[in-house]
Amino acid sequence: MRIATVILSLAAVAVCLVIIRGMELSARHETMRLMEKREIQLRRKHWAQDIDLGYLTSWAEVVRRASEQGLEITDREKARYCLAAPLTEESAQGRQ
């Protein structure tokens, strides 16, 4: 009779472990599903922000916003020569 009680107890523990494992598995599956859903939302949000940033930094948008604010934009060809003086032999010797 004692051995039957031990066997039944071990069987009950084994069944409980199987049930707990199943619950763990379903909880892990649900967690992964929610994480993937959140990742998709974040990717979409990042994509939208990237598109907005690309639009805001486009040349036409920069010119439009600068003209609205009354800023002058230097022409690209002029900017090359306006930013720094051309390198001469005298200035090159001063750098050494």
C-alpha positions in Angstrom: 0.0 0.0 0.0 2.8 2.4 0.8 4.4 1.8 -2.6 1.1 2.7 -4.3 1.0 6.0 -2.4 4.5 6.8 -3.5 3.8 5.9 -7.1 0.6 8.0 -7.1 2.4 10.9 -5.5 5.2 10.8 -8.1 2.7 10.5 -10.9 0.8 13.6 -9.5 4.1 15.5 -9.4 4.9 14.5 -12.9 1.5 15.6 -14.2 1.8 18.9 -12.4 5.3 19.4 -14.0 3.8 18.7 -17.4 1.0 21.2 -16.8 3.4 23.9 -15.5 5.7 23.3 -18.5 2.8 23.8 -20.9 1.8 27.0 -19.2 5.4 28.2 -19.4 5.5 27.4 -23.0 2.3 29.3 -23.8 3.4 32.3 -21.7 6.8 32.4 -23.5 4.9 32.1 -26.9 2.6 35.0 -25.9 5.6 37.1 -24.8 7.4 36.6 -28.1 4.3 37.4 -30.0 3.9 40.7 -28.1 7.6 41.5 -28.5 7.4 41.0 -32.3 4.3 43.1 -32.5 6.1 45.9 -30.6 9.2 45.5 -32.8 7.0 46.0 -35.9 5.4 49.1 -34.5 8.9 50.5 -33.7 10.2 49.7 -37.1 7.2 51.5 -38.7 7.7 54.5 -36.4 11.4 54.6 -37.3 10.7 54.4 -41.0 8.2 57.3 -40.7 10.8 59.4 -38.8 13.5 58.5 -41.4 11.2 59.7 -44.2 10.4 62.9 -42.4 14.1 63.5 -41.7 14.9 62.9 -45.4 12.2 65.4 -46.4 13.3 68.1 -43.9 17.0 67.8 -45.0 16.2 67.8 -48.8 17.7 70.8 -50.7 14.3 72.2 -51.8 13.0 72.1 -48.2 16.1 73.7 -46.8 15.9 76.5 -49.4 12.2 77.0 -48.7 12.7 77.2 -44.9 15.7 79.5 -45.2 13.7 81.9 -47.5 10.8 81.9 -44.9 13.3 82.8 -42.2 15.1 85.4 -44.3 18.4 83.5 -44.4 20.7 83.7 -47.3 22.0 80.4 -48.7 25.4 80.6 -50.3 25.8 79.0 -53.6 27.7 75.7 -53.5 30.4 77.0 -56.0 30.9 80.2 -54.0 31.0 78.3 -50.7 34.1 76.4 -51.7 36.1 79.7 -51.9 34.4 81.6 -49.1 35.0 79.1 -46.3 38.8 79.3 -46.3 41.5 81.2 -48.2 43.4 79.2 -50.8 46.5 77.5 -49.6 49.7 79.4 -50.6 53.3 78.5 -50.0 53.6 81.1 -47.2 50.6 79.8 -45.3 51.8 76.2 -45.8 55.2 77.1 -44.3 53.5 78.6 -41.3 51.8 75.3 -40.6 55.0 73.3 -40.3 
